[in-house]
Amino acid sequence: MSLLLQAYATPVRMAFTKRALCSLNFTYVQGSLRCYIRHLGPSQVIASRQPLYRSQRTFQTSTGSRHNDLVRPAPGTGIKVHFQDSNGNLVKTVEGNEGDNLLDIAHEHDIDLEGACEGSLACSTCHVILPPEYYDLLPEPVDEENDMLDMAFGLTDTSRLGCQVKLTPELDGMIAKLPSATRNMFVDGSKPTKH
């Protein structure tokens, strides 16, 4: 296999043996890696200095999106949420911005709400219990959320997954009660951390 690097490491051109069926051209453009594939005939030379032509087959990558990057509102300007333990005792009162979800807010403020799947609707560890008056203000849960809630410990009529409860101004002052246990909890007692 031969590898030819041109100026500034872009583009990188790879050609395989004389019998190879394709040639790959990797180009780094404005933070994205692009690959162009060109099919070669058996008579083409390996070390050809002729430029590779762009084919119809391409792929592009982009930088990964960052999650759990909440911006805390200035004190007194956010939407208040009161987290309670299973006995109804206040754990912490926190503020969030419109559009933030309860799971991310809990992690931001070191509240013990697990969220093992990081909000991808693949577990029920961010299960919270809401008062009926706030539960009725939320949109209906989607089927995937209902499926995960079926596995939640201590399910009630007003249970929701914290990752799916997005804050709106109408939810200001909401109480989110944490259940006494969750399924999928780490057995070693470690607490969830942001990645």
Accessible surface in RSA format (square Angstrom, percent):
REM  Atomic radii and reference values for relative SASA: ProtOr
REM  Chains: A
REM  Algorithm: Lee & Richards
REM  Probe-radius: 1.40
REM  Slices: 20
REM RES _ NUM      All-atoms   Total-Side   Main-Chain    Non-polar    All polar
REM                ABS   REL    ABS   REL    ABS   REL    ABS   REL    ABS   REL
RES MET A   1   168.26  87.1  94.30  62.4  73.97 176.1  88.79  75.5  79.47 105.3
RES SER A   2    49.58  41.9  42.98  57.4   6.60  15.2  41.98  89.4   7.60  10.7
RES LEU A   3   112.66  62.7  79.14  56.6  33.52  84.3  79.63  55.9  33.03  88.9
RES LEU A   4    59.53  33.2  57.84  41.4   1.69   4.2  58.65  41.2   0.88   2.4
RES LEU A   5   109.88  61.2  85.10  60.9  24.77  62.3  85.10  59.8  24.77  66.7
RES GLN A   6    76.69  42.9  64.13  46.9  12.57  29.9  28.35  60.4  48.34  36.7
RES ALA A   7    72.60  66.8  51.51  79.5  21.09  48.0  64.30  90.6   8.30  22.0
RES TYR A   8   207.19  96.7 171.62  97.6  35.57  92.6 137.80 103.6  69.40  85.5
RES ALA A   9    60.54  55.7  49.66  76.6  10.88  24.8  50.81  71.6   9.73  25.8
RES THR A  10    44.52  31.7  35.83  36.3   8.69  20.7  16.70  22.4  27.83  42.1
RES PRO A  11    39.96  29.1  39.96  36.4   0.00   0.0  39.96  33.0   0.00   0.0
RES VAL A  12    31.76  20.9  31.76  28.8   0.00   0.0  31.76  27.6   0.00   0.0
RES ARG A  13    17.37   7.3  16.11   8.2   1.26   3.0   5.68   7.8  11.68   7.1
RES MET A  14    40.40  20.9  40.40  26.7   0.00   0.0  27.05  23.0  13.35  17.7
RES ALA A  15    12.72  11.7  11.08  17.1   1.64   3.7  11.08  15.6   1.64   4.3
RES PHE A  16    56.78  28.4  55.20  34.2   1.59   4.1  55.32  33.5   1.47   4.2
RES THR A  17    81.36  57.9  75.59  76.6   5.77  13.8  66.38  89.2  14.98  22.6
RES LYS A  18   124.78  60.9 120.46  73.9   4.32  10.3  64.98  58.5  59.80  63.7
RES ARG A  19   208.81  87.7 194.01  98.9  14.80  35.2  67.78  92.6 141.03  85.5
RES ALA A  20    14.59  13.4   3.64   5.6  10.95  24.9  13.41  18.9   1.18   3.1
RES LEU A  21   132.97  74.1 128.09  91.6   4.88  12.3 128.09  90.0   4.88  13.1
RES CYS A  22    35.05  26.5  35.04  39.1   0.00   0.0   2.34   5.9  32.71  35.3
RES SER A  23     0.70   0.6   0.66   0.9   0.04   0.1   0.40   0.8   0.31   0.4
RES LEU A  24    36.61  20.4  36.61  26.2   0.00   0.0  36.61  25.7   0.00   0.0
RES ASN A  25    18.58  12.8  18.58  18.0   0.00   0.0   0.49   1.2  18.09  17.5
RES PHE A  26    48.32  24.2  47.06  29.1   1.26   3.3  47.29  28.7   1.03   3.0
RES THR A  27    25.59  18.2  24.88  25.2   0.71   1.7  22.35  30.0   3.24   4.9
RES TYR A  28   131.60  61.4 118.92  67.7  12.68  33.0  85.60  64.3  46.00  56.7
RES VAL A  29    53.10  34.9  49.02  44.4   4.08   9.8  52.18  45.3   0.92   2.5
RES GLN A  30   178.41  99.8 134.62  98.4  43.80 104.3  56.07 119.3 122.35  92.8
RES GLY A  31    35.50  43.8   0.00   N/A  35.50  43.8  19.96  54.8  15.53  34.8
RES SER A  32    13.53  11.4  13.19  17.6   0.34   0.8   0.73   1.6  12.80  17.9
RES LEU A  33    68.36  38.1  67.43  48.2   0.93   2.3  67.43  47.4   0.93   2.5
RES ARG A  34    65.92  27.7  65.92  33.6   0.00   0.0   5.58   7.6  60.34  36.6
RES CYS A  35     3.16   2.4   2.89   3.2   0.28   0.6   0.00   0.0   3.16   3.4
RES TYR A  36    28.32  13.2  27.16  15.5   1.17   3.0  16.37  12.3  11.96  14.7
RES ILE A  37    39.66  22.6  39.42  29.4   0.24   0.6  39.43  28.4   0.23   0.6
RES ARG A  38    54.27  22.8  53.50  27.3   0.77   1.8  13.40  18.3  40.87  24.8
RES HIS A  39   111.57  61.0  90.88  63.2  20.69  52.9  77.94  80.3  33.63  39.1
RES LEU A  40    27.95  15.6  19.47  13.9   8.49  21.3  20.82  14.6   7.14  19.2
RES GLY A  41    30.93  38.1   0.00   N/A  30.93  38.1  24.35  66.8   6.58  14.7
RES PRO A  42   103.64  75.5  96.80  88.2   6.84  24.8  97.44  80.4   6.20  38.5
RES SER A  43    97.21  82.1  74.77  99.8  22.44  51.7  50.48 107.5  46.73  65.5
RES GLN A  44    62.97  35.2  53.90  39.4   9.07  21.6  32.03  68.2  30.94  23.5
RES VAL A  45   105.10  69.2  95.06  86.1  10.03  24.2  96.09  83.5   9.01  24.4
RES ILE A  46    67.21  38.2  58.52  43.6   8.69  20.9  62.52  45.0   4.69  12.7
RES ALA A  47    79.66  73.2  60.05  92.7  19.61  44.6  68.65  96.7  11.00  29.1
RES SER A  48    37.83  32.0  28.58  38.1   9.24  21.3  28.74  61.2   9.08  12.7
RES ARG A  49   191.07  80.2 165.18  84.2  25.88  61.6  68.67  93.8 122.40  74.2
RES GLN A  50   121.71  68.1 120.31  87.9   1.40   3.3  39.79  84.7  81.93  62.1
RES PRO A  51    81.89  59.7  75.96  69.2   5.94  21.6  81.79  67.5   0.11   0.7
RES LEU A  52    26.62  14.8   8.05   5.8  18.57  46.7   8.05   5.7  18.57  50.0
RES TYR A  53   142.75  66.6 138.63  78.9   4.13  10.7 105.80  79.5  36.95  45.5
RES ARG A  54   165.35  69.4 132.57  67.6  32.78  78.0  53.01  72.5 112.34  68.1
RES SER A  55    32.10  27.1  16.90  22.6  15.20  35.0  26.00  55.4   6.10   8.5
RES GLN A  56   184.00 102.9 149.93 109.6  34.07  81.1  60.28 128.3 123.72  93.8
RES ARG A  57   143.95  60.4 138.16  70.4   5.79  13.8  43.95  60.1 100.00  60.6
RES THR A  58    72.00  51.2  40.49  41.0  31.51  75.1  13.20  17.7  58.80  88.9
RES PHE A  59    98.06  49.1  89.83  55.6   8.23  21.4  97.50  59.1   0.56   1.6
RES GLN A  60   107.21  60.0  75.95  55.5  31.27  74.4  21.64  46.1  85.58  64.9
RES THR A  61    65.86  46.8  60.01  60.8   5.84  13.9  54.80  73.6  11.06  16.7
RES SER A  62    95.53  80.7  68.43  91.3  27.11  62.4  39.66  84.5  55.87  78.3
RES THR A  63   119.15  84.7  97.29  98.6  21.86  52.1  74.35  99.9  44.80  67.7
RES GLY A  64    68.74  84.8   0.00   N/A  68.74  84.8  41.60 114.2  27.14  60.8
RES SER A  65   107.30  90.7  77.28 103.1  30.02  69.2  52.28 111.3  55.03  77.1
RES ARG A  66   198.84  83.5 166.71  85.0  32.13  76.5  68.58  93.7 130.26  78.9
RES HIS A  67    90.44  49.4  79.15  55.0  11.29  28.9  63.76  65.7  26.68  31.0
RES ASN A  68    20.46  14.1  12.62  12.2   7.84  18.9   2.56   6.2  17.90  17.3
RES ASP A  69    83.44  58.5  55.02  54.8  28.42  67.2  33.55  79.0  49.89  49.8
RES LEU A  70    40.20  22.4  20.86  14.9  19.33  48.6  21.88  15.4  18.32  49.3
RES VAL A  71   116.82  76.9 109.30  98.9   7.52  18.1 112.55  97.8   4.27  11.6
RES ARG A  72   130.54  54.8 108.80  55.5  21.74  51.8  45.15  61.7  85.39  51.8
RES PRO A  73    25.51  18.6   6.69   6.1  18.83  68.4  14.67  12.1  10.84  67.4
RES ALA A  74    61.32  56.4  47.33  73.0  13.99  31.8  53.97  76.0   7.35  19.5
RES PRO A  75   132.05  96.2 107.34  97.8  24.72  89.8 112.99  93.3  19.07 118.5
RES GLY A  76    60.51  74.6   0.00   N/A  60.51  74.6  25.95  71.2  34.57  77.4
RES THR A  77   102.08  72.6  64.97  65.9  37.11  88.4  67.76  91.0  34.32  51.9
RES GLY A  78    16.62  20.5   0.00   N/A  16.62  20.5   2.88   7.9  13.74  30.8
RES ILE A  79    16.76   9.5  16.43  12.2   0.32   0.8  16.76  12.1   0.00   0.0
RES LYS A  80    85.24  41.6  85.24  52.3   0.00   0.0  44.17  39.8  41.08  43.8
RES VAL A  81     0.01   0.0   0.01   0.0   0.00   0.0   0.01   0.0   0.00   0.0
RES HIS A  82    49.09  26.8  49.09  34.1   0.00   0.0  31.56  32.5  17.53  20.4
RES PHE A  83     0.00   0.0   0.00   0.0   0.00   0.0   0.00   0.0   0.00   0.0
RES GLN A  84    37.48  21.0  37.48  27.4   0.00   0.0   0.00   0.0  37.48  28.4
RES ASP A  85    43.86  30.7  43.57  43.4   0.28   0.7  22.42  52.8  21.44  21.4
RES SER A  86    41.36  35.0  25.61  34.2  15.76  36.3   9.99  21.3  31.37  44.0
RES ASN A  87   123.98  85.5  90.69  87.6  33.29  80.2  21.13  50.9 102.85  99.4
RES GLY A  88    32.76  40.4   0.00   N/A  32.76  40.4  14.68  40.3  18.08  40.5
RES ASN A  89    88.01  60.7  83.39  80.6   4.62  11.1  24.81  59.7  63.21  61.1
RES LEU A  90   110.11  61.3  78.73  56.3  31.38  78.9  78.73  55.3  31.38  84.4
RES VAL A  91    69.01  45.4  39.64  35.9  29.37  70.8  44.74  38.9  24.27  65.8
RES LYS A  92    84.68  41.3  79.64  48.9   5.04  12.0  55.78  50.2  28.90  30.8
RES THR A  93    55.01  39.1  30.03  30.4  24.98  59.5  26.12  35.1  28.89  43.7
RES VAL A  94     6.44   4.2   1.60   1.4   4.84  11.7   6.44   5.6   0.00   0.0
RES GLU A  95    31.47  18.1  26.43  20.0   5.04  12.0  15.41  29.8  16.06  13.1
RES GLY A  96     1.82   2.2   0.00   N/A   1.82   2.2   1.81   5.0   0.01   0.0
RES ASN A  97    49.61  34.2  46.84  45.3   2.78   6.7  21.00  50.5  28.62  27.7
RES GLU A  98   117.63  67.5  92.13  69.7  25.50  60.7  30.83  59.6  86.80  70.9
RES GLY A  99    42.97  53.0   0.00   N/A  42.97  53.0  29.05  79.7  13.92  31.2
RES ASP A 100    23.15  16.2  19.20  19.1   3.95   9.3   3.95   9.3  19.20  19.2
RES ASN A 101    19.35  13.3  18.60  18.0   0.75   1.8   0.00   0.0  19.35  18.7
RES LEU A 102     0.00   0.0   0.00   0.0   0.00   0.0   0.00   0.0   0.00   0.0
RES LEU A 103     4.24   2.4   4.24   3.0   0.00   0.0   4.24   3.0   0.00   0.0
RES ASP A 104    27.95  19.6  25.89  25.8   2.06   4.9   0.69   1.6  27.26  27.2
RES ILE A 105     1.52   0.9   1.41   1.1   0.11   0.3   1.52   1.1   0.00   0.0
RES ALA A 106     0.00   0.0   0.00   0.0   0.00   0.0   0.00   0.0   0.00   0.0
RES HIS A 107    21.60  11.8  11.16   7.8  10.44  26.7  12.83  13.2   8.77  10.2
RES GLU A 108    29.91  17.2  22.25  16.8   7.66  18.2   1.38   2.7  28.54  23.3
RES HIS A 109    25.13  13.7  22.74  15.8   2.39   6.1  14.33  14.8  10.80  12.6
RES ASP A 110   128.18  89.8  99.03  98.6  29.15  68.9  33.03  77.7  95.15  94.9
RES ILE A 111     5.42   3.1   0.41   0.3   5.01  12.1   2.01   1.4   3.41   9.2
RES ASP A 112    70.00  49.0  52.48  52.2  17.52  41.4  22.53  53.0  47.47  47.3
RES LEU A 113     3.39   1.9   2.72   1.9   0.67   1.7   3.39   2.4   0.00   0.0
RES GLU A 114     4.42   2.5   2.14   1.6   2.27   5.4   1.52   2.9   2.89   2.4
RES GLY A 115     4.45   5.5   0.00   N/A   4.45   5.5   0.82   2.3   3.63   8.1
RES ALA A 116    52.35  48.1  19.91  30.7  32.44  73.8  27.68  39.0  24.67  65.4
RES CYS A 117    29.42  22.3  10.85  12.1  18.57  43.6  18.13  45.9  11.29  12.2
RES GLU A 118    77.36  44.4  49.58  37.5  27.78  66.1  24.63  47.6  52.73  43.1
RES GLY A 119    28.38  35.0   0.00   N/A  28.38  35.0   7.18  19.7  21.20  47.5
RES SER A 120    76.62  64.7  47.43  63.3  29.19  67.2  50.00 106.5  26.62  37.3
RES LEU A 121    39.62  22.1  28.49  20.4  11.14  28.0  28.78  20.2  10.85  29.2
RES ALA A 122    66.44  61.1  41.36  63.8  25.08  57.1  44.97  63.3  21.47  56.9
RES CYS A 123     6.69   5.1   4.35   4.9   2.34   5.5   4.90  12.4   1.79   1.9
RES SER A 124     3.90   3.3   2.10   2.8   1.81   4.2   0.00   0.0   3.90   5.5
RES THR A 125     0.00   0.0   0.00   0.0   0.00   0.0   0.00   0.0   0.00   0.0
RES CYS A 126     3.13   2.4   3.13   3.5   0.00   0.0   0.00   0.0   3.13   3.4
RES HIS A 127     1.39   0.8   1.39   1.0   0.00   0.0   0.77   0.8   0.63   0.7
RES VAL A 128     0.00   0.0   0.00   0.0   0.00   0.0   0.00   0.0   0.00   0.0
RES ILE A 129    33.78  19.2  32.51  24.2   1.28   3.1  32.51  23.4   1.28   3.5
RES LEU A 130     2.88   1.6   0.00   0.0   2.88   7.2   1.14   0.8   1.74   4.7
RES PRO A 131    26.67  19.4  19.40  17.7   7.26  26.4  26.16  21.6   0.50   3.1
RES PRO A 132    82.85  60.4  82.57  75.3   0.28   1.0  82.85  68.4   0.00   0.0
RES GLU A 133   110.29  63.3  97.33  73.6  12.96  30.9  58.50 113.2  51.79  42.3
RES TYR A 134    40.01  18.7  40.01  22.8   0.00   0.0  14.13  10.6  25.88  31.9
RES TYR A 135    49.06  22.9  46.68  26.6   2.38   6.2  27.06  20.3  22.00  27.1
RES ASP A 136   112.31  78.7  81.74  81.4  30.57  72.3  32.04  75.4  80.27  80.1
RES LEU A 137    96.02  53.5  64.82  46.4  31.20  78.4  68.18  47.9  27.84  74.9
RES LEU A 138    19.29  10.7   5.76   4.1  13.54  34.0   6.31   4.4  12.98  34.9
RES PRO A 139   104.24  76.0  91.35  83.3  12.89  46.9 103.43  85.4   0.81   5.0
RES GLU A 140   149.35  85.7 131.56  99.5  17.79  42.4  63.17 122.2  86.17  70.4
RES PRO A 141    20.98  15.3   9.05   8.2  11.93  43.4   9.71   8.0  11.27  70.0
RES VAL A 142    79.80  52.5  72.38  65.5   7.42  17.9  79.09  68.7   0.71   1.9
RES ASP A 143   111.32  78.0 106.50 106.0   4.82  11.4  28.39  66.8  82.93  82.7
RES GLU A 144    98.43  56.5  97.04  73.4   1.40   3.3  41.97  81.2  56.47  46.1
RES GLU A 145     1.53   0.9   1.53   1.2   0.00   0.0   0.00   0.0   1.53   1.3
RES ASN A 146    62.04  42.8  61.06  59.0   0.97   2.3  20.38  49.0  41.66  40.3
RES ASP A 147    81.82  57.3  75.86  75.5   5.96  14.1  18.29  43.0  63.53  63.4
RES MET A 148    35.60  18.4  35.60  23.6   0.00   0.0  35.60  30.3   0.00   0.0
RES LEU A 149    10.11   5.6  10.11   7.2   0.00   0.0  10.11   7.1   0.00   0.0
RES ASP A 150   106.29  74.5  79.78  79.4  26.50  62.7  25.17  59.2  81.11  80.9
RES MET A 151    89.41  46.3  87.30  57.8   2.11   5.0  48.64  41.4  40.77  54.0
RES ALA A 152     8.02   7.4   0.00   0.0   8.02  18.2   0.40   0.6   7.62  20.2
RES PHE A 153    83.58  41.8  80.89  50.1   2.69   7.0  81.88  49.6   1.69   4.8
RES GLY A 154    44.25  54.6   0.00   N/A  44.25  54.6  33.24  91.2  11.01  24.7
RES LEU A 155    85.19  47.4  56.14  40.2  29.05  73.0  56.14  39.4  29.05  78.2
RES THR A 156    60.25  42.9  42.80  43.4  17.46  41.6  52.78  70.9   7.47  11.3
RES ASP A 157   138.20  96.8 115.52 115.0  22.68  53.6  37.71  88.8 100.49 100.2
RES THR A 158    22.08  15.7  22.02  22.3   0.06   0.1  14.83  19.9   7.25  11.0
RES SER A 159     4.03   3.4   0.27   0.4   3.76   8.7   0.27   0.6   3.76   5.3
RES ARG A 160     7.91   3.3   7.91   4.0   0.00   0.0   0.03   0.0   7.89   4.8
RES LEU A 161     0.37   0.2   0.37   0.3   0.00   0.0   0.37   0.3   0.00   0.0
RES GLY A 162     0.00   0.0   0.00   N/A   0.00   0.0   0.00   0.0   0.00   0.0
RES CYS A 163     4.40   3.3   1.99   2.2   2.40   5.6   0.94   2.4   3.46   3.7
RES GLN A 164    52.65  29.4  39.40  28.8  13.25  31.5   2.14   4.6  50.50  38.3
RES VAL A 165     0.13   0.1   0.00   0.0   0.13   0.3   0.13   0.1   0.00   0.0
RES LYS A 166   105.90  51.7 101.80  62.5   4.09   9.7  73.04  65.7  32.86  35.0
RES LEU A 167     0.50   0.3   0.00   0.0   0.50   1.3   0.00   0.0   0.50   1.3
RES THR A 168    48.25  34.3  48.25  48.9   0.00   0.0  43.79  58.8   4.46   6.7
RES PRO A 169    75.54  55.1  63.66  58.0  11.88  43.2  65.51  54.1  10.03  62.3
RES GLU A 170   112.77  64.7  91.81  69.5  20.97  49.9  52.93 102.4  59.84  48.9
RES LEU A 171     0.97   0.5   0.97   0.7   0.00   0.0   0.97   0.7   0.00   0.0
RES ASP A 172    75.51  52.9  61.40  61.1  14.12  33.4  14.93  35.1  60.58  60.4
RES GLY A 173    25.10  30.9   0.00   N/A  25.10  30.9  17.28  47.4   7.82  17.5
RES MET A 174     0.00   0.0   0.00   0.0   0.00   0.0   0.00   0.0   0.00   0.0
RES ILE A 175    56.81  32.3  56.81  42.3   0.00   0.0  56.81  40.9   0.00   0.0
RES ALA A 176     0.00   0.0   0.00   0.0   0.00   0.0   0.00   0.0   0.00   0.0
RES LYS A 177    69.51  33.9  69.51  42.6   0.00   0.0  20.55  18.5  48.95  52.1
RES LEU A 178    18.17  10.1  18.03  12.9   0.15   0.4  18.03  12.7   0.15   0.4
RES PRO A 179    20.04  14.6   3.54   3.2  16.50  60.0   6.62   5.5  13.43  83.4
RES SER A 180    84.62  71.5  47.81  63.8  36.81  84.8  34.54  73.6  50.08  70.2
RES ALA A 181    44.00  40.5  34.25  52.9   9.74  22.2  44.00  62.0   0.00   0.0
RES THR A 182    30.30  21.5  12.42  12.6  17.88  42.6  13.93  18.7  16.37  24.8
RES ARG A 183   126.59  53.2 121.18  61.8   5.42  12.9  49.23  67.3  77.36  46.9
RES ASN A 184    98.90  68.2  66.48  64.2  32.42  78.1  21.97  52.9  76.93  74.4
RES MET A 185    84.63  43.8  69.77  46.2  14.86  35.4  66.75  56.8  17.88  23.7
RES PHE A 186   104.61  52.3  94.53  58.5  10.08  26.2  98.64  59.8   5.97  17.1
RES VAL A 187   157.89 103.9 120.23 108.8  37.66  90.7 127.48 110.8  30.41  82.5
RES ASP A 188   113.29  79.4  73.91  73.6  39.38  93.1  47.19 111.1  66.09  65.9
RES GLY A 189    58.62  72.3   0.00   N/A  58.62  72.3  37.55 103.1  21.06  47.2
RES SER A 190    55.52  46.9  39.01  52.1  16.51  38.0  42.73  91.0  12.79  17.9
RES LYS A 191   142.14  69.3 127.44  78.2  14.70  35.0  80.81  72.7  61.34  65.3
RES PRO A 192    34.83  25.4  13.65  12.4  21.18  77.0  18.56  15.3  16.27 101.1
RES THR A 193    98.93  70.4  85.10  86.3  13.83  33.0  67.41  90.5  31.52  47.7
RES LYS A 194    98.39  48.0  73.26  45.0  25.12  59.8  45.44  40.9  52.94  56.4
RES HIS A 195   156.75  85.7  97.72  67.9  59.03 151.0  94.02  96.9  62.73  73.0
END  Absolute sums over single chains surface
CHAIN  1 A    12161.4       9602.3       2559.1       6876.6       5284.8
END  Absolute sums over all chains
TOTAL         12161.4       9602.3       2559.1       6876.6       5284.8
